[in-house]
Amino acid sequence: MNRKIAIALGGAALMTGAPAYADGLIENVNGITLDKDGRTIHFTGILIGDDGKVKQLLAGKERPATDTRNNKKRKKDQREPTKPLTFTYDGKGRTLLPGFIDAHGHVTGLGFNAMMLDLSEASSLDDALARIQAYAAKNPDNPWILGRGWNQEKWGLNRFPTAAELDRVTGGRPAWLVRVDGHAGWANSRAMQVAGVTATTKEPAGGKIDMAAGKPAGVFVDGAMALITKDVPQPAARDYDRALQEAQMILLKNGITTATDMGTTVADWNAYRRAGDLGLLRIRILSYAHEIDDMAVIGGPRPTPWLYNDKLRMVGVKLYLDGALGSRGAWLKAPYSDAPGNSGLPLLSYSQLRNKLVRASMDKFQVAIHAIGDKANDDVLEAIESVAGTYPDDRRWRVEHAQIVDPADIARFGRHGTIASMQPVHETSDRVMAETRLGAARLAGAYAWRSIGASGARLAFGSDFPVESPNPLAGFAAAISREDASGQPPGGWQPQEKVTREIALDGFTRTAAFAAFAEDRLGILAPGMRADFVILDVDPMQATPQQIWNGKVLETWIDGRPAWQAGRVTFPTPDAPSPATPKPQGPGR
């Protein structure tokens, strides 16, 4: 008799501590995946082996050979199945897709963000100040008031907030609040006093201090953030552990089975290793070290091998070339339309960029370079072109964000196997601000997914969490419509840059894996691949963009086992740690 196991996520049989099972069958699903060449495949069932890999995709009424329900139909000369199914699961006709892969996020940053003051929903300066005051009152023992998510553009402020405004609600404790993009921070007067910042403090290279009446006004951009963060209390190891667990819960809820961690520090990596050692690493993490020093400490002479049953690998290094558009740190070829004389901030000279590119490439680390402004993208492409002949093998150079590109430079993305790692939700969040920053004449190469893809570059999609929500359905909807959650603007902003549903699915699955050299095990559902998948209440290949925006992840499975369903996480969490010191947030985008 076939033994059925009811897949109720609280059931003990499928908890992480349960023994490995033999083949299992997911049936009655609207299954959709891409094959290794990017063609769409439809299926109704999936057979999973006891190794957590796909054994067979089934179509129509096809049954797997190991299903004992087929025995009575077998001819006498056929071999009996070697083992029965351990479980079957009825998908009730719902849509099943490969697990989403976020090609650009910040894992512990997401967790720490969930543990600290969140200003992302503040609708005005007064609203933000009220939230800060309430948080300060609720956490009287925190030595610093720390948070993230403010956005002066969303507030309609048309300027940065000031230390004097923050002083009114922080009660004399130092406060440090990072902007939504991670490229600027807002300090109160006490924080500047603790950090020794005065009217005579010089701006560091690659940084800007917002000034008023000849003295620091309270906001520090890009490289200048370190003037304050050097004195912010650093989180302990247990705080990183808690942040990782918080992040995993959020990612699983959103159907993310693999996260590409852009800017992994040694402290981050140690948290991932501790979780792996304890069996607490459930999502997969594709890691890119934060700059060359962390790369050398973590990887040593080469990228790491796969660890913890394909849960963790450090693939390469992330370099930062410029800042973000919202804080006017993105490096442009011409000044900002709303700030004449300011063209943004290069964080590296061309020589420094090229030297770092060579240093990483010598030891076969993949290089991912943050470039948002058109001048930054120009420099990145030039640096890649200058070294590609020296390293002609498969390097998969990555440009992270590629938000504002001179149309004359778009064709260059198609050369040398370059990958454009882009975040569709940035377009819906940034479009009004981008028009203000750039002016109408420079929007042709803004968030130009279709044009960059047409150049021959592969598109890997992500969210840049916690800058944006990690919800991949929002990114999918934005990619195919260029409309936001409320359907604005009708028909899409710069609609010529929409991509097809197949390209959107590819960007969040197959190419997101390819972009990190993981396509041999992740990104599609096919025999031999990891059985990571999601079950949705919407079919994104058929639904309207608004239906996709409002769609929900119902279940998230990793290695053929359920990891999340209807708000319940089915993997163990460590003993409750002591209250965490939130992590100072460095650059996000």
Beta strands, then each sheet from edge to edge (+ up, - down):
strand 1: 24-27
strand 2: 30-34
strand 3: 40-43
strand 4: 45-48
strand 5: 54-58
strand 6: 87-90
strand 7: 95-98
strand 8: 100-105
strand 9: 117-118
strand 10: 145-150
strand 11: 175-179
strand 12: 184-187
strand 13: 207-212
strand 14: 215-222
strand 15: 256-264
strand 16: 284-290
strand 17: 312-320
strand 18: 366-371
strand 19: 398-401
strand 20: 419-422
strand 21: 458-461
strand 22: 533-536
strand 23: 553-558
strand 24: 561-565
strand 25: 568-569
sheet 1: 5+ 4- 1+ 6+
sheet 2: 3+ 2- 7- 22+ 23- 24+ 25-
sheet 3: 8+ 15+ 16+ 17+ 18+ 19+ 20+ 21+
sheet 4: 9+ 10+ 11+ 12- 14+ 13-
end
